[in-house]
Amino acid sequence: MSKIVKEFQLSDGRTISIETGKLAKQADGSVVVKMGDTMLLATVVAAKEAKEDVDFMPLTVEYREKYAAAGRFPGGFFKRETRPSDYEVLIARLIDRALRPLFPEDFHAEVQVIVTLMSSDKNMLPDALACLAASSALAVSDIPFNGPISEVRVGRINGQFVINPSILDLTTSDLDIMVAASYDNIMMVEGEMKEISEEEMVQAIMFAHEAIKQQCIAQKELVQMLETTKTVREYCHETNDPEFQEVLKKATYQKIYEVAKQGIADKKLRKEMFDTVKEEFVATLPEQEQAEKKSLINRYFHEVEKEAIRNATLDNRTRVDGRRLDEIRPIWCEVDYLPAAHGSAIFTRGETQSLTTVTLGSKLDEQMIDGAVIEGKVNFILHYNFPSFATGEVKPIRSTSRREIGHGNLALRALKNVLPTAEENLYTIRIVSDILESNGSSSMATVCAGTMALMDAGVKIRKPVSGIAMGLITDKHTGRYAVLSDILGDEDHLGDMDFKVCGTRDGITACQMDIKVDGLSSDILREALSQAKIGRLHILGEIEKTISAPRPDYKPFVPRIFQMKVPKEFIGAIIGPGGKIIQEMQRETGTTIVIQEIGEFGIVDIIADNVEAKDAVVNKIKGIIAVPEVGEIYTGKVKNIMPFGAFVEILPGQDGLLHISEIDWPRLEKVEDALKVGDIIQVKLIGVDPKNGKIKLSRKVLLPQPEKKNKKE
């Protein structure tokens, strides 16, 4: 075993180590990254040859957590790790988006990166180390890769930026972003904020980049420590025909450029016109050559199309759909579209449309999180659905895709910090965005529709939020560039940046940025953020024309939740033996009652369809928690009759003994002569046995005492 370890320190003194040569040595590259008690194993394997007709990078990234890493058992019947959780998928996406742009364009062999959490520090989130581990595994392998890169989390505690803050520190941070970069360039940004400014965003990204540079240097030094000289494998995955490529370009470039200049807003019509250019060229070729060079035609035409559209934008300062660089597509909105939903909204921007609903539930509807690292419950859920008909395609309906999970998480992060506090909001909130049309930035449409649906449902959000996707087209030879507002699908695909920015009028609440080119300067980043703010405010103005503030009340059919606080010693009395009392209250009133013990109190949530039912439960609970007082008069129900007296329920769950001698002034032979089970009577509490707390009642003291008869009579 020839173990090699490279260590370096963060600015606060914490040590990170990268170890190779000890575990998983049959992989093309493997490392163990350790910080404190957190340990990640990253492996990478690449196929020797690419499959036929593959013209893309077939990269697969998996992130998995072992429950044993945290000393826990998996939940469920099987008691083993199964499909990845949403949290694991989101971390895998962070790694994937950072790595993918750095593989050579002509390298098409299948690559699989697997990062596994092997040991977990309970106060450290492992996702901040996952990309470092993946890049290190690639660095020590012979797989072609234009790295290294790394990724860090940035928080801001008490006004100071912190790299890879602890879980505890994050609870007081107004910023939580992940930044991935190489030594020279920012590659990816994603996170949430509490209404920070554009300049603060730039500062956080630059702060992260300085820390990442150190981690890139550490990876290079690790490679230099290897006993054998690292040689990158040779590959040849593309067959090229430069002469044919030039012929195709000469025949099609100007035609594509002219179509792009026309500014055709209709996505289908524009595609048909580009396809016509391609078909006209193919028709000039002999049939045999058409078949032989089909894959080359598709690849070369795409390259020419990309170049022509980008140049048309840079030359004319107008977009492929005719808009100015900073122009937002037409917007129309509607709320309360679905009459039975608790809240609903349609947001349409150009050819992108989201129909979003809000459903309000109780604590029973909270989502349980049972991960190896993160446990607990959440009362705000956002789901994003992207059916194939949204882009006019035919695809089988399968399980939720990674893209859907990622887009839903971004929208959730954009909205979560404007929700009312736990004291102000007693509901579990679920937002569902169904994308009905898509031509760019459907996740941002989800943010906008989600804002409106929340307000339509009467949820008292602090401020409306909107989102916009920014793009970038650059020419590294001339230095020209164009920052694009509200990008189309084509501009995302053919452009150099996809930068989604969400926020209120007062600041940014979430962002997601993917960079596809080298050398994004801080000046361009500032310009993009400034232009995004203008667009964001414009979209907020359009939203506010439809609905500008939450409805004053929930809709009539939304269940009402009333919350009351009781001393925790009464929780058992409210529930009753075997749940008898609480079940009876729910059955009699048609309500749902949820009790939680928090500190010294029991928090009781009463979910009712009407005020009368809620009041009935409140009165019953008040009766249960009331302390019987000697001398007080109660209206009670006869629950049971014994030879020596009757047991009367004077408060819910609290019975007292009404002795036969205290029922009436005249002497009774049998209790049944005066009372029967179910009678409602008034009694006075005349005493409590100090030894056992048993309650003594009297009825006769409330009745007029009969006059004594004269003995002579």
C-alpha positions in Angstrom: 0.0 0.0 0.0 1.4 3.4 -1.1 -0.9 5.8 0.6 -0.4 9.5 -0.3 -1.9 12.3 1.8 -2.1 16.0 1.1 -3.2 18.3 3.8 -4.2 22.0 3.8 -5.9 24.4 6.2 -8.9 26.7 5.9 -8.4 30.3 7.1 -10.0 29.4 10.5 -7.4 26.6 11.1 -9.5 23.6 10.3 -7.6 20.9 8.3 -8.7 19.1 5.2 -6.8 16.1 4.0 -7.0 14.3 0.6 -5.8 10.7 0.6 -5.2 8.4 -2.3 -3.7 4.9 -2.8 -5.4 3.2 0.1 -9.0 2.5 -0.9 -10.8 1.5 -4.1 -7.6 1.1 -6.1 -9.2 -0.7 -9.1 -11.1 2.5 -10.0 -9.4 4.8 -12.4 -9.1 7.3 -9.6 -10.1 7.3 -6.0 -9.6 9.6 -3.0 -10.8 10.0 0.6 -11.4 13.6 1.7 -11.5 14.2 5.4 -12.4 17.2 7.5 -13.0 16.7 11.2 -15.1 13.4 11.5 -16.5 13.8 8.0 -15.0 11.4 5.4 -16.0 11.1 1.8 -14.9 8.4 -0.6 -14.8 9.6 -4.3 -14.2 7.2 -7.2 -14.2 7.8 -10.9 -14.2 5.2 -13.8 -14.2 5.9 -17.5 -14.9 3.6 -20.4 -12.0 3.0 -22.7 -14.0 3.8 -25.8 -17.1 5.8 -26.6 -20.2 4.1 -27.9 -21.1 4.7 -31.6 -22.8 8.0 -32.6 -22.3 9.6 -29.2 -21.7 13.4 -29.6 -22.1 14.4 -26.0 -20.4 13.9 -22.7 -22.1 10.8 -21.0 -21.3 11.8 -17.5 -23.0 10.2 -14.5 -22.6 11.6 -11.0 -23.9 9.9 -7.9 -23.8 11.1 -4.3 -24.8 8.6 -1.6 -24.9 8.6 2.1 -24.3 5.6 4.3 -26.5 5.7 7.4 -23.7 3.9 9.3 -21.7 7.1 8.7 -23.9 8.8 11.3 -24.4 5.7 13.5 -28.0 5.3 12.3 -30.3 2.6 10.8 -32.1 3.4 7.6 -35.9 3.8 8.0 -38.5 1.7 6.3 -39.2 -2.0 6.2 -36.0 -3.1 4.4 -33.6 -1.3 6.6 -31.1 -0.6 3.8 -30.1 2.3 1.7 -32.4 2.4 -1.4 -33.0 5.1 -4.1 -31.3 8.5 -3.5 -33.1 11.1 -1.5 -33.8 14.5 -2.9 -30.9 15.8 -0.8 -28.5 13.3 -2.3 -29.8 14.2 -5.8 -29.3 17.9 -5.2 -25.7 17.3 -4.1 -25.0 15.1 -7.2 -26.4 17.9 -9.4 -24.0 20.4 -7.7 -21.0 18.1 -8.6 -22.3 17.4 -12.1 -22.8 21.0 -13.1 -19.4 21.9 -11.9 -17.5 19.1 -13.6 -19.4 18.7 -16.9 -18.1 21.8 -18.7 -14.4 20.8 -18.1 -14.3 17.6 -20.0 -12.8 18.0 -23.6 -15.5 18.7 -26.2 -14.5 15.6 -28.2 -14.2 13.2 -25.3 -17.3 11.1 -25.3 -16.4 8.0 -23.3 -18.9 7.2 -20.5 -17.6 8.5 -17.1 -19.1 7.6 -13.7 -18.3 9.6 -10.6 -19.5 8.2 -7.2 -19.1 10.2 -4.0 -20.0 8.3 -0.8 -20.3 9.7 2.7 -18.5 7.2 4.9 -18.3 9.1 8.2 -20.3 12.1 9.3 -19.5 15.0 11.6 -22.9 15.9 13.2 -22.1 19.7 12.9 -20.7 19.7 9.4 -22.6 19.4 6.1 -20.7 17.1 3.8 -21.9 18.7 0.5 -19.2 21.4 0.9 -16.5 18.7 0.4 -18.2 16.6 -2.3 -17.0 18.4 -5.4 -13.4 18.7 -3.9 -13.5 14.9 -3.6 -14.8 14.3 -7.1 -12.3 16.6 -8.7 -9.5 15.1 -6.7 -10.4 11.6 -7.9 -10.3 12.9 -11.5 -7.0 14.6 -10.8 -5.2 11.4 -9.8 -6.8 9.4 -12.7 -5.7 9.4 -16.3 -9.1 10.6 -17.5 -8.9 13.7 -19.7 -10.2 16.6 -17.5 -9.4 20.4 -17.6 -9.4 20.7 -13.9 -8.9 20.7 -11.0 -11.8 22.5 -9.5 -13.4 22.7 -6.1 -16.5 23.9 -4.4 -17.1 25.7 -1.1 -20.1 26.9 0.9 -20.1 30.6 1.9 -22.1 31.9 4.9 -22.2 35.3 6.5 -22.3 35.4 10.3 -22.3 38.8 12.1 -21.4 40.5 8.9 -18.3 38.3 8.2 -18.1 35.8 5.3 -17.2 32.2 6.4 -16.0 29.3 4.3 -17.8 26.0 5.0 -19.7 27.2 8.1 -21.0 24.6 10.6 -24.7 23.6 10.7 -25.0 25.6 13.9 -23.5 28.7 12.3 -25.8 28.5 9.3 -28.8 29.0 11.6 -27.6 32.7 12.1 -26.3 33.2 8.6 -28.1 35.5 6.2 -26.4 33.8 3.2 -26.0 30.2 2.2 -24.4 29.7 -1.2 -22.3 27.0 -2.9 -19.6 28.2 -5.3 -17.6 26.0 -7.7 -14.6 27.2 -9.6 -11.3 26.3 -11.1 -8.2 28.3 -10.2 -9.0 30.9 -12.9 -12.8 30.9 -13.3 -16.1 30.6 -11.5 -18.1 27.6 -12.8 -21.2 27.5 -10.8 -23.1 29.3 -8.0 -26.3 28.2 -6.2 -27.9 29.3 -2.9 -30.3 31.3 -0.9 -30.1 34.7 0.8 -32.1 37.0 3.0 -32.6 39.9 0.6 -28.9 40.7 0.1 -27.7 43.3 -2.5 -26.1 42.6 -5.8 -22.7 43.9 -4.7 -22.8 41.6 -1.6 -23.5 38.7 -3.9 -20.4 39.5 -6.0 -18.3 39.9 -2.8 -19.4 36.5 -1.5 -18.5 34.8 -4.8 -15.1 36.4 -5.0 -14.5 35.4 -1.3 -15.3 31.8 -2.2 -13.0 31.9 -5.2 -10.0 32.8 -3.1 -10.6 29.7 -0.9 -11.1 27.5 -3.9 -7.8 28.6 -5.4 -6.0 27.1 -2.4 -7.9 23.8 -2.8 -7.0 23.6 -6.5 -3.3 24.1 -5.6 -3.6 21.3 -3.1 -4.9 18.9 -5.8 -2.1 19.8 -8.1 0.4 19.1 -5.4 -1.2 15.8 -4.6 -0.8 14.8 -8.3 2.9 15.8 -8.1 3.3 13.5 -5.1 2.3 10.4 -7.1 5.1 7.8 -7.4 4.5 7.4 -11.2 4.2 10.2 -13.7 0.6 10.8 -14.4 -0.2 10.4 -18.1 -3.6 11.4 -19.6 -5.0 8.6 -21.7 -5.2 9.1 -25.4 -8.6 9.0 -27.1 -10.2 9.5 -30.5 -13.9 9.6 -30.3 -14.8 11.7 -33.3 -14.4 11.2 -37.0 -14.1 14.5 -38.8 -14.1 15.8 -42.3 -12.7 19.3 -42.3 -13.4 19.8 -46.0 -17.0 18.7 -45.7 -17.4 20.9 -42.6 -16.2 23.9 -44.6 -18.6 23.1 -47.5 -21.6 22.9 -45.1 -20.6 26.2 -43.4 -20.3 28.1 -46.7 -23.7 26.7 -47.8 -25.6 27.4 -44.5 -24.0 30.1 -42.4 -25.4 33.2 -44.1 -28.9 31.6 -44.4 -29.0 30.8 -40.7 -27.7 34.3 -39.9 -30.5 35.9 -41.9 -33.2 33.8 -40.2 -31.7 34.8 -36.8 -31.7 38.5 -37.8 -35.4 38.4 -38.6 -36.3 38.1 -34.9 -39.0 35.4 -35.2 -40.8 35.2 -31.8 -42.6 31.9 -32.5 -40.4 29.0 -31.4 -41.9 26.4 -33.7 -41.8 28.7 -36.8 -38.2 29.7 -36.1 -37.2 26.0 -35.7 -38.9 25.1 -39.0 -37.0 27.8 -40.8 -33.7 26.6 -39.4 -34.6 23.1 -40.3 -35.4 24.2 -43.9 -31.9 25.6 -44.3 -30.5 22.2 -43.2 -32.9 20.2 -45.5 -32.0 22.4 -48.5 -28.3 21.6 -48.0 -28.9 17.9 -47.5 -30.9 17.8 -50.7 -27.8 19.0 -52.6 -25.9 15.8 -51.6 -26.0 12.4 -53.3 -28.3 10.0 -51.4 -25.4 7.8 -50.5 -23.5 10.7 -49.0 -26.6 11.8 -47.1 -26.7 8.5 -45.3 -23.0 8.2 -44.8 -22.6 11.6 -43.3 -25.8 12.0 -41.4 -24.1 12.3 -38.0 -21.5 14.7 -39.4 -24.2 16.8 -40.9 -26.1 17.0 -37.6 -23.0 17.9 -35.6 -21.6 20.5 -38.1 -24.9 22.1 -38.7 -25.4 22.6 -35.0 -22.0 24.2 -34.7 -22.7 26.6 -37.6 -26.2 27.4 -36.2 -24.6 28.2 -32.8 -22.0 30.5 -34.4 -24.4 32.3 -36.7 -27.0 33.0 -34.0 -24.4 34.2 -31.5 -22.8 36.5 -34.1 -26.2 37.8 -35.2 -26.9 38.8 -31.6 -23.5 40.4 -31.1 -23.6 42.2 -34.4 -27.1 43.6 -34.3 -27.7 43.8 -30.5 -31.0 42.1 -31.0 -32.1 38.6 -30.0 -33.1 35.6 -32.1 -36.8 36.4 -31.3 -36.5 40.1 -32.1 -36.2 41.5 -28.6 -33.7 44.0 -27.3 -30.9 42.5 -25.1 -32.7 43.6 -21.8 -36.3 43.2 -23.0 -38.6 40.9 -21.1 -41.2 38.8 -23.0 -44.9 39.8 -22.6 -46.4 38.6 -19.3 -49.9 37.8 -18.4 -51.1 36.5 -15.0 -54.3 35.2 -13.4 -55.1 34.1 -9.8 -58.0 32.0 -8.4 -58.2 30.0 -11.6 -59.0 26.7 -9.9 -62.1 27.2 -7.8 -61.5 24.3 -5.4 -57.8 24.9 -4.8 -56.7 26.7 -1.6 -54.7 29.0 -3.9 -53.9 29.0 -7.6 -52.2 31.2 -10.2 -51.2 31.1 -13.8 -48.0 32.9 -14.8 -47.2 33.2 -18.5 -44.1 34.9 -19.9 -43.7 34.5 -23.6 -43.9 30.8 -24.4 -43.3 29.7 -20.8 -46.3 29.0 -18.6 -46.7 27.7 -15.0 -50.0 26.7 -13.4 -49.3 26.6 -9.7 -51.4 25.6 -6.7 -51.1 26.1 -3.0 -52.5 23.6 -0.5 -52.7 24.4 3.3 -52.5 21.5 5.7 -51.8 20.8 9.4 -48.8 19.4 11.2 -50.0 16.0 10.2 -49.0 16.9 6.6 -45.4 17.9 7.4 -42.8 16.0 5.4 -40.5 13.8 7.4 -36.8 14.0 6.5 -34.9 10.8 7.4 -31.5 11.2 5.9 -28.2 10.0 7.3 -27.2 13.6 8.1 -30.4 15.6 8.1 -33.4 14.6 10.1 -36.6 16.4 11.1 -39.8 17.7 9.6 -40.5 20.5 7.1 -43.8 22.4 6.8 -43.0 24.1 3.4 -42.9 21.9 0.3 -42.5 22.8 -3.3 -42.9 20.4 -6.2 -42.1 21.2 -9.8 -43.4 19.0 -12.7 -42.3 19.2 -16.3 -44.4 17.0 -18.6 -43.2 16.4 -22.1 -46.2 18.1 -23.7 -44.8 21.4 -22.4 -42.3 21.3 -25.3 -44.5 19.5 -27.7 -42.7 16.2 -27.3 -43.7 12.6 -26.8 -42.0 10.9 -23.9 -42.9 8.2 -21.4 -44.0 9.4 -18.0 -41.4 8.2 -15.5 -40.4 9.0 -11.9 -39.5 12.5 -10.9 -36.3 13.6 -12.8 -33.2 15.1 -11.2 -33.9 18.3 -13.2 -37.4 18.5 -11.7 -36.0 18.1 -8.2 -33.4 20.7 -8.8 -35.7 23.3 -10.3 -38.2 22.8 -7.5 -35.5 23.2 -4.8 -34.4 26.5 -6.4 -38.0 27.9 -6.4 -38.4 26.7 -2.8 -35.3 28.5 -1.7 -36.4 31.7 -3.4 -39.7 31.8 -1.5 -38.9 30.3 1.9 -37.5 33.4 3.4 -40.6 35.6 2.7 -43.0 33.2 4.4 -44.6 34.2 7.7 -42.8 33.0 10.9 -43.8 29.8 12.7 -45.8 31.9 15.2 -47.7 33.6 12.3 -48.3 30.6 10.2 -49.8 27.4 11.6 -50.1 25.6 8.3 -48.1 23.2 6.4 -47.8 24.7 2.9 -47.4 22.7 -0.3 -46.8 24.5 -3.6 -47.1 22.5 -6.9 -45.9 24.0 -10.2 -47.1 22.3 -13.3 -45.2 23.6 -16.4 -47.7 23.7 -19.3 -45.4 25.4 -21.8 -41.7 25.9 -21.8 -39.3 28.0 -23.8 -36.8 29.1 -21.2 -36.8 29.7 -17.5 -39.7 27.6 -16.3 -38.1 27.5 -12.8 -38.4 31.3 -12.6 -42.0 31.1 -13.8 -42.5 28.8 -10.9 -41.2 31.4 -8.5 -43.5 34.1 -9.9 -46.6 31.8 -10.0 -45.7 30.5 -6.5 -45.7 34.1 -5.2 -49.1 34.8 -6.7 -50.6 31.5 -5.5 -49.5 32.1 -2.0 -51.1 35.5 -1.9 -54.2 34.1 -3.5 -54.4 31.5 -0.7 -54.1 34.2 1.9 -50.7 33.2 3.2 -49.2 36.4 4.7 -45.9 36.5 2.8 -43.8 39.5 3.7 -43.1 40.5 0.2 -43.7 39.3 -3.4 -40.8 37.5 -5.1 -40.0 37.2 -8.8 -37.3 35.4 -10.8 -35.5 36.0 -14.0 -33.0 34.0 -16.0 -30.0 35.9 -17.5 -27.8 34.7 -20.4 -24.5 35.7 -21.9 -22.9 35.5 -25.3 -19.2 36.2 -25.6 -16.6 36.3 -28.4 -13.2 35.7 -26.9 -11.4 36.8 -30.1 -12.9 40.3 -30.2 -13.9 40.7 -26.5 -17.5 41.5 -27.5 -20.2 40.2 -25.2 -24.0 40.6 -24.7 -25.9 40.1 -21.4 -29.4 38.8 -22.1 -32.5 39.2 -19.9 -35.2 36.5 -19.7 -33.5 34.0 -22.0 -35.1 31.6 -24.3 -34.4 27.9 -24.5 -32.3 28.4 -27.6 -30.3 31.2 -25.8 -29.7 28.9 -22.8 -28.5 26.1 -25.1 -26.4 28.2 -27.4 -25.2 30.7 -24.8 -22.3 30.9 -22.3 -24.2 31.4 -19.1 -27.5 30.5 -17.4 -27.9 32.8 -14.4 -31.2 32.7 -12.5 -31.8 35.4 -10.0 -34.8 35.6 -7.6 -35.7 38.3 -5.2 -38.0 41.0 -3.8 -37.8 44.7 -4.4 -35.3 44.9 -1.6 -32.8 42.2 -2.4 -31.9 38.7 -3.7 -33.4 35.6 -2.1 -32.0 32.9 -4.3 -29.7 32.3 -7.3 -28.4 29.6 -9.6 -25.6 30.2 -12.1 -23.9 27.9 -14.6 -21.0 29.1 -16.6 -19.9 27.4 -19.9 -16.9 29.5 -20.8 -13.7 30.6 -19.2 -13.0 34.0 -17.8 -16.2 35.5 -16.5 -15.0 38.8 -15.1 -16.4 40.4 -11.9 -17.4 43.4 -14.1 -19.6 41.2 -16.4 -21.0 39.5 -13.3 -22.0 42.9 -11.8 -23.5 44.0 -15.1 -25.6 40.8 -15.3 -26.8 41.3 -11.7 -27.7 44.9 -12.3 -29.6 44.0 -15.5 -31.3 41.2 -13.6 -32.5 43.6 -10.9 -34.1 45.8 -13.5 -35.9 42.8 -15.1 -36.8 41.4 -11.7 -38.5 44.7 -10.7 -40.3 44.9 -14.0 -41.7 41.4 -13.5 -42.8 42.2 -10.0 -44.7 45.2 -11.4 -46.6 42.9 -13.8 -47.4 40.5 -10.9 -48.7 43.3 -8.7 -51.1 44.4 -11.5 -52.9 41.0 -10.9 -52.4 40.7 -7.1 -50.3 42.9 -4.9 -50.8 41.6 -1.4 -52.1 38.5 0.3 -55.9 38.1 0.6 -57.1 39.3 4.0 -58.4 35.9 4.9 -58.2 32.3 3.7 -60.9 31.0 1.4 -64.1 29.8 3.1 -63.3 26.1 2.4 -59.8 26.2 3.9 -59.7 24.4 7.3 -59.0 26.9 10.1 -56.2 26.1 12.6 -56.4 27.5 16.1 -53.5 27.0 18.4 -53.6 27.1 22.2 -50.9 26.5 24.8 -51.4 24.3 27.9 -49.1 23.3 30.7 -47.3 20.0 29.6 -48.6 18.1 32.7 -52.1 18.3 31.2 -51.1 16.7 27.8 -51.9 13.2 29.2 -55.3 14.3 30.5 -56.2 15.8 27.1 -55.2 12.7 25.3 -56.8 10.4 27.9 -56.2 6.7 28.5 -55.5 5.0 25.1 -56.4 8.3 23.4 -60.0 8.0 24.5 -60.7 11.6 25.4 -59.0 13.2 22.3 -60.6 10.7 20.0 -64.0 11.5 21.5 -63.5 15.2 21.1 -62.5 14.7 17.4 -65.5 12.5 16.8 -68.0 14.8 18.4 -66.8 18.0 16.8 -65.5 16.7 13.4 -62.1 18.4 14.1 -58.5 17.2 14.0 -56.4 17.8 17.1 -52.6 17.6 17.1 -50.5 18.0 20.3 -46.8 18.6 20.5 -44.7 19.0 23.6 -42.3 22.0 23.3 -40.4 22.9 26.4 -42.7 23.4 29.4 -45.8 23.5 27.3 -48.1 21.4 25.1 -48.9 23.1 21.8 -52.4 22.1 20.7 -53.4 22.7 17.1 -57.2 22.5 16.4 -58.1 22.0 12.8 -61.8 22.8 12.2 -64.1 23.6 9.3 -66.1 26.0 11.4 -65.9 28.3 14.4 -68.5 26.4 16.4 -66.5 23.1 16.2 -63.3 24.9 17.2 -65.0 26.6 20.2 -66.4 23.3 21.4 -62.9 21.8 21.5 -61.5 24.8 23.1 -64.1 24.7 25.9 -63.5 21.0 26.5 -59.7 21.5 26.7 -60.2 24.5 29.0 -62.3 22.3 31.2 -59.7 19.6 31.3 -56.9 21.9 32.3 -59.0 23.8 34.8 -58.2 23.1 38.4 -61.4 22.3 40.4 -61.9 24.8 43.3 -63.7 24.2 46.6 -66.8 26.2 46.7 -67.3 26.4 43.0 -70.6 25.3 41.4 -70.4 23.1 38.3 -72.8 21.7 35.8 -72.0 18.1 35.5 -73.1 14.8 33.9 -73.9 11.7 35.9 -71.5 9.1 34.5 -72.0 6.2 36.9 -74.3 5.1 39.8 -73.2 3.1 42.7 -75.1 2.0 45.9 -73.3 4.7 47.9 -73.7 7.5 45.4 -73.1 8.8 41.9 -70.0 9.8 40.0 -70.5 13.1 38.3 -68.2 14.6 35.6 -67.8 18.2 36.5 -64.9 18.9 34.0 -63.8 16.9 31.0 -62.0 13.8 32.4 -62.6 14.9 36.0 -65.2 13.1 38.1 -66.3 13.7 41.7 -68.3 11.6 44.1 -71.8 12.7 44.9 -72.5 10.7 48.0 -76.1 9.4 48.5 -76.4 11.6 51.5 -75.5 14.7 49.5 -78.1 14.2 46.7 -81.2 15.6 48.4 -82.3 16.7 51.8 -84.8 13.8 52.3 -83.2 10.5 53.1 -82.9 8.3 50.0 -83.1 4.5 50.0 -81.6 4.2 46.5 -79.6 6.6 44.3 -81.9 5.7 41.4 -84.8 7.3 43.2 -83.4 10.7 42.4 -80.8 10.3 39.6 -80.1 8.2 36.5 -77.0 8.0 34.2 -76.8 10.8 31.8 -78.7 13.4 34.0 -77.3 16.9 33.8 -77.2 18.4 37.3 -75.7 21.2 39.2 -73.3 20.4 42.1 -71.0 22.2 44.4 -67.5 21.1 45.2 -67.4 20.8 48.9 -64.0 19.2 49.5 -60.9 17.5 48.1 -59.3 14.6 49.9 -55.7 15.7 50.6 -54.4 12.1 50.5 -55.7 11.0 47.1 -57.1 14.2 45.5 -60.6 12.7 45.3 -63.4 15.3 44.8 -66.4 15.5 47.0 -69.6 17.0 45.7 -72.9 18.1 47.0 -76.2 18.7 45.2 -78.5 19.2 48.2 -76.6 22.4 49.3 -77.9 24.0 46.2 -81.5 22.9 46.9 -83.9 24.7 49.3 -83.9 23.1 52.6 -87.4 21.9 53.6 -88.9 23.4 56.7 -88.9 21.2 59.8 -92.4 20.0 60.7 -93.8 20.9 64.2 -93.8 17.9 66.5 -97.3 18.7 67.7 -98.6 18.5 64.2 
